[in-house]
Amino acid sequence: MQTVKNNTEAKPRALRAIFILQIALIVISTGMFTVFSLKDISLGGIQPIQILYTTLAYVGILGGMVLTGTKRWIWGFRLFLLATFLVSLPLKAFIGLTVSVITLGLSFHQKARAYFHGSLAVGVAG
C-alpha cells in the first residue's frame, strides 16, 4: 500500500492579507480611473490614462506575485512588492505607497517566511 503525502498547505493570514490588499489596490485604482474618465477630472495634473497605466502595472505585479508565490521564491515576491511602491511613486499615489509598505512588512511575518521556506506545518492556518 502506498501513502500519498498531502502537499496542500494552508496559507498564513499575513500572506492572504498581502494578496487581499493588492487586489483592493487594483479595485480602488480601477474605480478612480472610471470616475476620473467619466467626470473628466484632472487632479494635480494627473490624467486618467496615467491612472490606467498604473492600474495595469498593479495587475502585472499581482501576476508576478502569484507566480513567485507558487514557486515559493520569497525574494522575487518581495521584489514585486517593492515594484508596487515604485509604480505608485510617479503619481504620488498615497494608497499605493501605503499598501506597498504594509505588504512588504507583512512579508517578513514569521509564518509568511515559514510558508516560503516550506516549513509551515500542513493544515496550520494563521
N, C-alpha and C positions, 0 to 999 in steps of 0.2 A: 504494500500500500504506500502511495506517495503523498507526502504532506505538501500542501500548497501554502506558501507564505503570502500573507496579505500585505500588498505594497501601498495600500491607501493609508495615508496619514492625515489626521485632522490638521487643518491649517490653524496656526495660532491666531488669536484675536488681533494681535498687532499687525500681522500680515493681511488679515481681512480688512482691517481699518485702512491700511495703505491703499488697497485696491478700491475700497468704497470712496475714500477721499479723492482719488484720482478720477474715478467715474463722475463724482459730484463736480469736480473741476470742469470736466468736459461738458456736463449738462449746463452748468452755470455760464460757461463761455458761449455755448450754443445759444442759450437764451438771450445773452447780451447781444450777440450778433444779430439775432432775429429782431429784437427791439430796436437796435441801432439802425438796422436796414429799413424796417417798416416805417419808423418815425423820422428817418433821415437825420439822425443825431450824429454830431461830431463833438466829442468831448476832449478838450485839450489837444486838438489836432489829430486825434486817433480816428481813423476811418474804419467803417465796418469791415472792409476787406482785410485790414490788419488783424482784426479780431478773428476772422475766419481762418487766416493762416495760422494764428496761434492755436486755435481750436484743433486744426488738422495736425499740428505738431504735437498737441496733447494726446490725440488719438494714436499717432505713431509711437509716442513714448509709452503709452499703455500697452501697445502691441509688443514693444521691446521688453517691457516689464513682465508680461505674461511669458514670453519666450525664455528670458533669463530665469524667471521664477520656476518654470517647469524643468529647466536644466539645472536648477539649484546653484546658479552662479551668482553669489551674493555681491561681488564687486561690479559685475555687469548690471545687476539690479540697481545698485546704488548709483551707478553712472547714469542710468535713466532717470532716477530721482533727482540727481543733480541737473540733468538736462531740463527737467521741468522748471527749475529755478532759472536757468539760463534763458529759456524760451520766454519766461514771464518778464524778464528784465527790460526788453525794449519798449514794452507797453506800460511799464511800471504797474503791472497787474498785481495789486496788493493781495488779492485772494490767491492767485497762483504762487506768489512768493511765500505766503504763509503756509499754504498746503505743502509746498515742497520742503520747507524747513521741518514741519511736523512729521511728514512721511519719512524724511531722511532720519530723523531722530527715532522714529518707530522701528526703522530697520536695524537699529542697534539693540533693540529689546532682546533679552536673553532667549526667549522662546522663538523669536523670529530667526535669530542666529542659529539656534539649535535645529530649526527646520531646514535651513540651507545647508547645514553641515551633516544632515541626515541622522542626527542623534535624538530626535524627538520620538518619544515612545508612541506606539501605534494606539490610536483611539484617545489620546490625551488632547483635549481642547483647551485653549486659553492662552 
